[in-house]
């Protein structure tokens, strides 16, 4: 059982770090678009949240293995959101809003779904 927890922690952390890197890269690309076209603030907030959720989904899809994949995917989604919030907060300052609560739920959900789908697609 001890080996399971080490593997589970490694899968969750790898997925969360990959999701954070993907999110940071995607938001940097989106910043170029924002600079050029100046969309509304609501659109920027919504797209930023969507990028975080998609990154959590992809991180879980790639790194989380089959055994208890839903729980590990949820943990990966929450860790990815936490890491992303810390990185973005360090770069631009911490700005938490009620939308953050929705992001918590959506990132956990997308991480869980990504892990389930990754487990079904993968042959371990």
Rosetta constraint file for C-alpha pairs under 8 A:
AtomPair CA 1 CA 5 HARMONIC 6.73 0.50
AtomPair CA 2 CA 6 HARMONIC 6.54 0.50
AtomPair CA 3 CA 7 HARMONIC 6.21 0.50
AtomPair CA 4 CA 8 HARMONIC 5.93 0.50
AtomPair CA 5 CA 9 HARMONIC 5.98 0.50
AtomPair CA 6 CA 10 HARMONIC 6.14 0.50
AtomPair CA 7 CA 11 HARMONIC 6.08 0.50
AtomPair CA 8 CA 12 HARMONIC 6.12 0.50
AtomPair CA 8 CA 64 HARMONIC 7.86 0.50
AtomPair CA 8 CA 72 HARMONIC 6.77 0.50
AtomPair CA 9 CA 13 HARMONIC 6.01 0.50
AtomPair CA 10 CA 14 HARMONIC 5.94 0.50
AtomPair CA 11 CA 15 HARMONIC 6.02 0.50
AtomPair CA 11 CA 63 HARMONIC 5.59 0.50
AtomPair CA 11 CA 64 HARMONIC 5.31 0.50
AtomPair CA 11 CA 65 HARMONIC 7.40 0.50
AtomPair CA 11 CA 72 HARMONIC 7.87 0.50
AtomPair CA 12 CA 16 HARMONIC 6.03 0.50
AtomPair CA 12 CA 60 HARMONIC 7.66 0.50
AtomPair CA 12 CA 63 HARMONIC 7.44 0.50
AtomPair CA 12 CA 64 HARMONIC 6.69 0.50
AtomPair CA 12 CA 72 HARMONIC 6.27 0.50
AtomPair CA 12 CA 73 HARMONIC 7.24 0.50
AtomPair CA 12 CA 75 HARMONIC 6.62 0.50
AtomPair CA 12 CA 76 HARMONIC 4.72 0.50
AtomPair CA 12 CA 79 HARMONIC 7.70 0.50
AtomPair CA 13 CA 17 HARMONIC 6.01 0.50
AtomPair CA 13 CA 76 HARMONIC 6.93 0.50
AtomPair CA 13 CA 79 HARMONIC 7.54 0.50
AtomPair CA 14 CA 18 HARMONIC 6.05 0.50
AtomPair CA 14 CA 59 HARMONIC 7.86 0.50
AtomPair CA 14 CA 63 HARMONIC 6.64 0.50
AtomPair CA 15 CA 19 HARMONIC 5.98 0.50
AtomPair CA 15 CA 56 HARMONIC 7.64 0.50
AtomPair CA 15 CA 59 HARMONIC 4.34 0.50
AtomPair CA 15 CA 60 HARMONIC 5.55 0.50
AtomPair CA 15 CA 62 HARMONIC 7.26 0.50
AtomPair CA 15 CA 63 HARMONIC 5.26 0.50
AtomPair CA 15 CA 64 HARMONIC 7.02 0.50
AtomPair CA 15 CA 76 HARMONIC 6.17 0.50
AtomPair CA 15 CA 80 HARMONIC 7.54 0.50
AtomPair CA 16 CA 20 HARMONIC 6.04 0.50
AtomPair CA 16 CA 56 HARMONIC 7.02 0.50
AtomPair CA 16 CA 59 HARMONIC 6.34 0.50
AtomPair CA 16 CA 60 HARMONIC 7.84 0.50
AtomPair CA 16 CA 76 HARMONIC 5.41 0.50
AtomPair CA 16 CA 77 HARMONIC 6.90 0.50
AtomPair CA 16 CA 79 HARMONIC 5.69 0.50
AtomPair CA 16 CA 80 HARMONIC 4.17 0.50
AtomPair CA 16 CA 81 HARMONIC 7.97 0.50
AtomPair CA 16 CA 83 HARMONIC 7.32 0.50
AtomPair CA 17 CA 21 HARMONIC 6.20 0.50
AtomPair CA 17 CA 80 HARMONIC 6.71 0.50
AtomPair CA 17 CA 83 HARMONIC 7.49 0.50
AtomPair CA 18 CA 22 HARMONIC 6.08 0.50
AtomPair CA 18 CA 59 HARMONIC 5.84 0.50
AtomPair CA 19 CA 23 HARMONIC 5.92 0.50
AtomPair CA 19 CA 52 HARMONIC 7.74 0.50
AtomPair CA 19 CA 55 HARMONIC 4.67 0.50
AtomPair CA 19 CA 56 HARMONIC 5.32 0.50
AtomPair CA 19 CA 58 HARMONIC 6.93 0.50
AtomPair CA 19 CA 59 HARMONIC 4.95 0.50
AtomPair CA 19 CA 80 HARMONIC 5.90 0.50
AtomPair CA 20 CA 24 HARMONIC 6.04 0.50
AtomPair CA 20 CA 52 HARMONIC 7.97 0.50
AtomPair CA 20 CA 55 HARMONIC 7.18 0.50
AtomPair CA 20 CA 80 HARMONIC 5.78 0.50
AtomPair CA 20 CA 81 HARMONIC 7.67 0.50
AtomPair CA 20 CA 83 HARMONIC 6.34 0.50
AtomPair CA 20 CA 84 HARMONIC 5.23 0.50
AtomPair CA 21 CA 25 HARMONIC 6.13 0.50
AtomPair CA 22 CA 26 HARMONIC 6.03 0.50
AtomPair CA 22 CA 55 HARMONIC 6.05 0.50
AtomPair CA 23 CA 27 HARMONIC 5.99 0.50
AtomPair CA 23 CA 51 HARMONIC 6.11 0.50
AtomPair CA 23 CA 52 HARMONIC 5.75 0.50
AtomPair CA 23 CA 55 HARMONIC 5.71 0.50
AtomPair CA 23 CA 84 HARMONIC 7.32 0.50
AtomPair CA 24 CA 28 HARMONIC 6.14 0.50
AtomPair CA 24 CA 84 HARMONIC 7.54 0.50
AtomPair CA 25 CA 29 HARMONIC 6.39 0.50
AtomPair CA 26 CA 30 HARMONIC 6.12 0.50
AtomPair CA 26 CA 51 HARMONIC 7.04 0.50
AtomPair CA 27 CA 31 HARMONIC 6.00 0.50
AtomPair CA 27 CA 48 HARMONIC 6.88 0.50
AtomPair CA 27 CA 51 HARMONIC 7.35 0.50
AtomPair CA 28 CA 32 HARMONIC 6.83 0.50
AtomPair CA 29 CA 33 HARMONIC 6.90 0.50
AtomPair CA 30 CA 34 HARMONIC 6.21 0.50
AtomPair CA 31 CA 35 HARMONIC 6.08 0.50
AtomPair CA 32 CA 36 HARMONIC 6.31 0.50
AtomPair CA 33 CA 37 HARMONIC 6.03 0.50
AtomPair CA 33 CA 38 HARMONIC 7.66 0.50
AtomPair CA 34 CA 38 HARMONIC 4.86 0.50
AtomPair CA 34 CA 39 HARMONIC 6.24 0.50
AtomPair CA 34 CA 44 HARMONIC 7.82 0.50
AtomPair CA 39 CA 43 HARMONIC 6.48 0.50
AtomPair CA 39 CA 44 HARMONIC 6.85 0.50
AtomPair CA 40 CA 44 HARMONIC 6.53 0.50
AtomPair CA 41 CA 45 HARMONIC 6.27 0.50
AtomPair CA 42 CA 46 HARMONIC 6.16 0.50
AtomPair CA 43 CA 47 HARMONIC 6.04 0.50
AtomPair CA 44 CA 48 HARMONIC 6.02 0.50
AtomPair CA 45 CA 49 HARMONIC 6.29 0.50
AtomPair CA 46 CA 50 HARMONIC 6.19 0.50
AtomPair CA 47 CA 51 HARMONIC 6.07 0.50
AtomPair CA 48 CA 52 HARMONIC 6.41 0.50
AtomPair CA 49 CA 53 HARMONIC 6.29 0.50
AtomPair CA 49 CA 103 HARMONIC 6.35 0.50
AtomPair CA 50 CA 54 HARMONIC 6.04 0.50
AtomPair CA 51 CA 55 HARMONIC 6.03 0.50
AtomPair CA 52 CA 56 HARMONIC 6.22 0.50
AtomPair CA 52 CA 80 HARMONIC 7.99 0.50
AtomPair CA 52 CA 81 HARMONIC 6.85 0.50
AtomPair CA 52 CA 84 HARMONIC 7.71 0.50
AtomPair CA 52 CA 107 HARMONIC 7.05 0.50
AtomPair CA 53 CA 57 HARMONIC 6.22 0.50
AtomPair CA 53 CA 77 HARMONIC 7.77 0.50
AtomPair CA 53 CA 103 HARMONIC 7.41 0.50
AtomPair CA 53 CA 106 HARMONIC 6.39 0.50
AtomPair CA 53 CA 107 HARMONIC 4.74 0.50
AtomPair CA 53 CA 110 HARMONIC 6.09 0.50
AtomPair CA 53 CA 111 HARMONIC 7.72 0.50
AtomPair CA 54 CA 58 HARMONIC 6.20 0.50
AtomPair CA 54 CA 110 HARMONIC 7.21 0.50
AtomPair CA 55 CA 59 HARMONIC 6.02 0.50
AtomPair CA 56 CA 60 HARMONIC 6.19 0.50
AtomPair CA 56 CA 76 HARMONIC 7.04 0.50
AtomPair CA 56 CA 77 HARMONIC 4.98 0.50
AtomPair CA 56 CA 80 HARMONIC 6.06 0.50
AtomPair CA 56 CA 81 HARMONIC 7.56 0.50
AtomPair CA 56 CA 107 HARMONIC 6.06 0.50
AtomPair CA 56 CA 108 HARMONIC 7.95 0.50
AtomPair CA 56 CA 110 HARMONIC 6.38 0.50
AtomPair CA 56 CA 111 HARMONIC 5.16 0.50
AtomPair CA 56 CA 114 HARMONIC 7.83 0.50
AtomPair CA 57 CA 61 HARMONIC 6.01 0.50
AtomPair CA 57 CA 77 HARMONIC 7.29 0.50
AtomPair CA 57 CA 107 HARMONIC 7.60 0.50
AtomPair CA 57 CA 110 HARMONIC 4.93 0.50
AtomPair CA 57 CA 111 HARMONIC 4.63 0.50
AtomPair CA 57 CA 112 HARMONIC 7.61 0.50
AtomPair CA 57 CA 113 HARMONIC 7.02 0.50
AtomPair CA 57 CA 114 HARMONIC 4.63 0.50
AtomPair CA 57 CA 115 HARMONIC 7.51 0.50
AtomPair CA 58 CA 62 HARMONIC 6.16 0.50
AtomPair CA 58 CA 111 HARMONIC 7.81 0.50
AtomPair CA 58 CA 114 HARMONIC 6.46 0.50
AtomPair CA 59 CA 63 HARMONIC 6.03 0.50
AtomPair CA 59 CA 64 HARMONIC 7.84 0.50
AtomPair CA 59 CA 76 HARMONIC 7.71 0.50
AtomPair CA 59 CA 111 HARMONIC 7.54 0.50
AtomPair CA 59 CA 114 HARMONIC 7.75 0.50
AtomPair CA 60 CA 64 HARMONIC 5.16 0.50
AtomPair CA 60 CA 73 HARMONIC 5.52 0.50
AtomPair CA 60 CA 76 HARMONIC 6.42 0.50
AtomPair CA 60 CA 77 HARMONIC 7.36 0.50
AtomPair CA 60 CA 111 HARMONIC 5.41 0.50
AtomPair CA 60 CA 112 HARMONIC 7.33 0.50
AtomPair CA 60 CA 114 HARMONIC 5.18 0.50
AtomPair CA 60 CA 115 HARMONIC 4.79 0.50
AtomPair CA 60 CA 118 HARMONIC 7.31 0.50
AtomPair CA 61 CA 111 HARMONIC 7.75 0.50
AtomPair CA 61 CA 114 HARMONIC 4.46 0.50
AtomPair CA 61 CA 115 HARMONIC 4.94 0.50
AtomPair CA 61 CA 116 HARMONIC 7.67 0.50
AtomPair CA 61 CA 117 HARMONIC 6.55 0.50
AtomPair CA 61 CA 118 HARMONIC 4.44 0.50
AtomPair CA 61 CA 119 HARMONIC 7.71 0.50
AtomPair CA 62 CA 115 HARMONIC 7.88 0.50
AtomPair CA 62 CA 118 HARMONIC 6.50 0.50
AtomPair CA 64 CA 69 HARMONIC 6.40 0.50
AtomPair CA 64 CA 72 HARMONIC 6.82 0.50
AtomPair CA 64 CA 73 HARMONIC 6.59 0.50
AtomPair CA 64 CA 115 HARMONIC 5.60 0.50
AtomPair CA 64 CA 118 HARMONIC 7.17 0.50
AtomPair CA 64 CA 119 HARMONIC 7.43 0.50
AtomPair CA 65 CA 69 HARMONIC 6.13 0.50
AtomPair CA 65 CA 115 HARMONIC 7.23 0.50
AtomPair CA 65 CA 118 HARMONIC 7.29 0.50
AtomPair CA 65 CA 119 HARMONIC 5.77 0.50
AtomPair CA 65 CA 124 HARMONIC 7.57 0.50
AtomPair CA 66 CA 115 HARMONIC 7.75 0.50
AtomPair CA 66 CA 116 HARMONIC 7.56 0.50
AtomPair CA 66 CA 118 HARMONIC 7.76 0.50
AtomPair CA 66 CA 119 HARMONIC 4.58 0.50
AtomPair CA 66 CA 120 HARMONIC 7.68 0.50
AtomPair CA 66 CA 124 HARMONIC 7.43 0.50
AtomPair CA 68 CA 72 HARMONIC 6.41 0.50
AtomPair CA 69 CA 73 HARMONIC 5.78 0.50
AtomPair CA 69 CA 112 HARMONIC 7.28 0.50
AtomPair CA 69 CA 115 HARMONIC 5.40 0.50
AtomPair CA 69 CA 116 HARMONIC 5.81 0.50
AtomPair CA 69 CA 119 HARMONIC 6.83 0.50
AtomPair CA 70 CA 74 HARMONIC 6.20 0.50
AtomPair CA 70 CA 112 HARMONIC 4.75 0.50
AtomPair CA 70 CA 113 HARMONIC 7.07 0.50
AtomPair CA 70 CA 115 HARMONIC 5.98 0.50
AtomPair CA 70 CA 116 HARMONIC 5.76 0.50
AtomPair CA 71 CA 75 HARMONIC 6.24 0.50
AtomPair CA 71 CA 112 HARMONIC 6.72 0.50
AtomPair CA 72 CA 76 HARMONIC 6.04 0.50
AtomPair CA 72 CA 112 HARMONIC 7.25 0.50
AtomPair CA 72 CA 115 HARMONIC 7.39 0.50
AtomPair CA 73 CA 77 HARMONIC 6.12 0.50
AtomPair CA 73 CA 108 HARMONIC 7.32 0.50
AtomPair CA 73 CA 111 HARMONIC 4.56 0.50
AtomPair CA 73 CA 112 HARMONIC 4.06 0.50
AtomPair CA 73 CA 113 HARMONIC 7.21 0.50
AtomPair CA 73 CA 114 HARMONIC 6.84 0.50
AtomPair CA 73 CA 115 HARMONIC 4.89 0.50
AtomPair CA 73 CA 116 HARMONIC 7.58 0.50
AtomPair CA 74 CA 78 HARMONIC 6.28 0.50
AtomPair CA 74 CA 107 HARMONIC 7.76 0.50
AtomPair CA 74 CA 108 HARMONIC 4.50 0.50
AtomPair CA 74 CA 109 HARMONIC 6.40 0.50
AtomPair CA 74 CA 110 HARMONIC 7.71 0.50
AtomPair CA 74 CA 111 HARMONIC 5.14 0.50
AtomPair CA 74 CA 112 HARMONIC 4.56 0.50
AtomPair CA 75 CA 79 HARMONIC 6.05 0.50
AtomPair CA 75 CA 108 HARMONIC 6.92 0.50
AtomPair CA 75 CA 111 HARMONIC 7.59 0.50
AtomPair CA 76 CA 80 HARMONIC 5.90 0.50
AtomPair CA 76 CA 108 HARMONIC 7.49 0.50
AtomPair CA 76 CA 111 HARMONIC 6.10 0.50
AtomPair CA 77 CA 81 HARMONIC 6.22 0.50
AtomPair CA 77 CA 107 HARMONIC 4.94 0.50
AtomPair CA 77 CA 108 HARMONIC 4.54 0.50
AtomPair CA 77 CA 109 HARMONIC 7.42 0.50
AtomPair CA 77 CA 110 HARMONIC 6.87 0.50
AtomPair CA 77 CA 111 HARMONIC 4.40 0.50
AtomPair CA 77 CA 112 HARMONIC 7.22 0.50
AtomPair CA 78 CA 82 HARMONIC 6.16 0.50
AtomPair CA 78 CA 104 HARMONIC 6.56 0.50
AtomPair CA 78 CA 107 HARMONIC 6.29 0.50
AtomPair CA 78 CA 108 HARMONIC 5.39 0.50
AtomPair CA 78 CA 111 HARMONIC 7.88 0.50
AtomPair CA 79 CA 83 HARMONIC 6.01 0.50
AtomPair CA 80 CA 84 HARMONIC 5.96 0.50
AtomPair CA 80 CA 107 HARMONIC 7.97 0.50
AtomPair CA 81 CA 85 HARMONIC 5.96 0.50
AtomPair CA 81 CA 103 HARMONIC 7.83 0.50
AtomPair CA 81 CA 104 HARMONIC 7.02 0.50
AtomPair CA 81 CA 107 HARMONIC 6.72 0.50
AtomPair CA 82 CA 86 HARMONIC 6.18 0.50
AtomPair CA 83 CA 87 HARMONIC 6.15 0.50
AtomPair CA 84 CA 88 HARMONIC 5.96 0.50
AtomPair CA 85 CA 89 HARMONIC 5.71 0.50
AtomPair CA 85 CA 94 HARMONIC 7.83 0.50
AtomPair CA 86 CA 90 HARMONIC 6.05 0.50
AtomPair CA 87 CA 91 HARMONIC 6.30 0.50
AtomPair CA 88 CA 92 HARMONIC 5.91 0.50
AtomPair CA 88 CA 93 HARMONIC 7.13 0.50
AtomPair CA 88 CA 94 HARMONIC 7.56 0.50
AtomPair CA 89 CA 93 HARMONIC 4.35 0.50
AtomPair CA 89 CA 94 HARMONIC 4.35 0.50
AtomPair CA 89 CA 95 HARMONIC 7.32 0.50
AtomPair CA 90 CA 94 HARMONIC 7.32 0.50
AtomPair CA 96 CA 100 HARMONIC 6.18 0.50
AtomPair CA 97 CA 101 HARMONIC 7.73 0.50
AtomPair CA 98 CA 102 HARMONIC 7.27 0.50
AtomPair CA 99 CA 103 HARMONIC 6.38 0.50
AtomPair CA 100 CA 104 HARMONIC 6.24 0.50
AtomPair CA 101 CA 105 HARMONIC 6.58 0.50
AtomPair CA 102 CA 106 HARMONIC 6.09 0.50
AtomPair CA 103 CA 107 HARMONIC 5.74 0.50
AtomPair CA 104 CA 108 HARMONIC 6.17 0.50
AtomPair CA 105 CA 109 HARMONIC 6.11 0.50
AtomPair CA 106 CA 110 HARMONIC 5.96 0.50
AtomPair CA 107 CA 111 HARMONIC 5.91 0.50
AtomPair CA 108 CA 112 HARMONIC 6.14 0.50
AtomPair CA 109 CA 113 HARMONIC 6.18 0.50
AtomPair CA 110 CA 114 HARMONIC 5.92 0.50
AtomPair CA 111 CA 115 HARMONIC 6.12 0.50
AtomPair CA 112 CA 116 HARMONIC 6.21 0.50
AtomPair CA 113 CA 117 HARMONIC 6.07 0.50
AtomPair CA 114 CA 118 HARMONIC 5.92 0.50
AtomPair CA 115 CA 119 HARMONIC 6.02 0.50
AtomPair CA 116 CA 120 HARMONIC 6.34 0.50
AtomPair CA 117 CA 121 HARMONIC 6.19 0.50
AtomPair CA 118 CA 122 HARMONIC 5.91 0.50
AtomPair CA 119 CA 123 HARMONIC 7.72 0.50
